[in-house]
Structure formats: C-alpha cells, structure tokens
Amino acid sequence: MRILMIAPPGAGKGTQGALIAAHFNIPHIATGELLRDHVARRTALGQSVKGYLDRGELVPDQIVLDMVRDAMIAAKAAGRGYVLDGIPRNMEQARAAYEIARELGMTADVALHLQADDAELTRRLLARAALEHRSDDTAEVIAQRLALYHEVTAPIVAWYRDRGILVTVDAMRSAHEVGREILVTLEAMRPSLEHVPADELPMDLTGLGEAFGAAGPAASTSE
Ligand code: ADP
C-alpha cells in the first residue's frame, strides 16, 4: 500500500496516518513531525526551520523533499509501502515527490483527501492548543495555515483526480468513524493494488512481445 494524504490542518492527517500505518504495517512518513523533531532536538536543520513552523508558513521545498527522499529509501528497504502525511503541499512538491517515487519504483497508489470546513478545523485546532502546546496552534497562525492550504495545497487535489488515484473522505465526523471508512475503502481497493513488479514475476514473459506483436500488451509499461 502506497498512500499520500492531502488534508487541511486539523482534519486528522496525523491520527489517520498512524492508523493506516499500523493497519497495513507500513512506515508513516509525517513531514510536520519530522520537522518538529528537528526543532525539539535543536539540530541545525531545526534552527533553520523553526521560524517557518512558528509562523505557519511552508519551509523551503528542498528541505522537505530531501527528508522525504531519505524516508522513501528506508521505506523501500522495509517493503515498499508507505503513508505520506504532510507532503505534497504545493504543485512543485507534488511533481518532485512523484519524481522521487518514480525513480524508486514506488509511486503512490492512492491520494487520500480528507475534507472538513474551516469552522470545524479551527475549533479542533484551538481545542488541541489547550492540550498540547504546538507553537503554531494559535488563532492567528491557524488562520494563516488554513489560508495557505486553500491557496496552494487544495489545488493539487485535481491533479490526483486526473491521475485517477484520488479518494475523498468526509472528515467532519469522529476520528473513529473517519478511520473506519478509510480502512474499509483501502481494504476494498487492496486486491487491485497489490501489483508485483515486472522484475519479480515468477514466469518468463520475454517471448510475449512477439506473440502479441510490437504494439501488444508487452509493449506497455506497468506504471
Ligand atoms: P498541519 O497540517 O496541522 O499544519 P503539519 O504537522 O503537517 O501540520 O505541518 C506543520 C508545519 O510544518 C507546517 O505549517 C509547515 O511549516 C511545516 N511543513 C510540514 N510539511 C511541509 C511541507 N511538505 N512543505 C513545507 N512545509 C511543511
């Protein structure tokens, strides 16, 4: 299972990403978590991104793309599945993430889009602010993150719709209900997604090109 998630702040990406990862036993690659971890450990990278996180702005693309490339290489070694949470957030990241995945033979099977309205998202994020102390869960920064989502992230949903891998889920319900719908949907898709890479096929297909003619099925690629 190779899944990427697109959702506004507060829709439940982190919660649902962890659920999907546990259910399918695949790595959960959460860019926001990775960045916050750098900030907490006061690494050089952490120092350089802290301001962006505090202001609710996107950190420079190259920083997240480098992190994602490393995480994807590790995911490949661990069995090729993954759930990406937090990237892509704009069209450049969508294209670059696709290129990285393609080089590794690990392009996403599903783009999972969680949908919720701004009033509900703001309510959830303010409620979370009272429990956790994320530097970006203040009314002003929440408004900035939501505006950024609508402006640069939401438009990429259409790109995944055009590629035929978009699954949209209504996230205006409890985490439990949303999680159940996600897992039921992904389980229903699973049989058609478990594709065996061509180089691991158990039989010799080298003669098929001639049998079907040059324009036959053997001439098409699996991507
Ligand atoms: P949320 O979706 O609730 O804002 P995240 O944990 O996904 O939470 O992201 C928190 C912050 O981390 C973002 O506001 C941004 O500053 C940074 N960030 C995370 N992912 C990316 C990304 N792909 N590109 C740029 N910045 C990112």
Residues whose N, C-alpha, C, O or C-beta is under 5 A from the ligand:
A	BS01	ADP	A7 P8 P9 G10 T31 G32 E33 L35 Y52 L53 G56 E57 L58 V59 V64 G86 I87 R89 R145
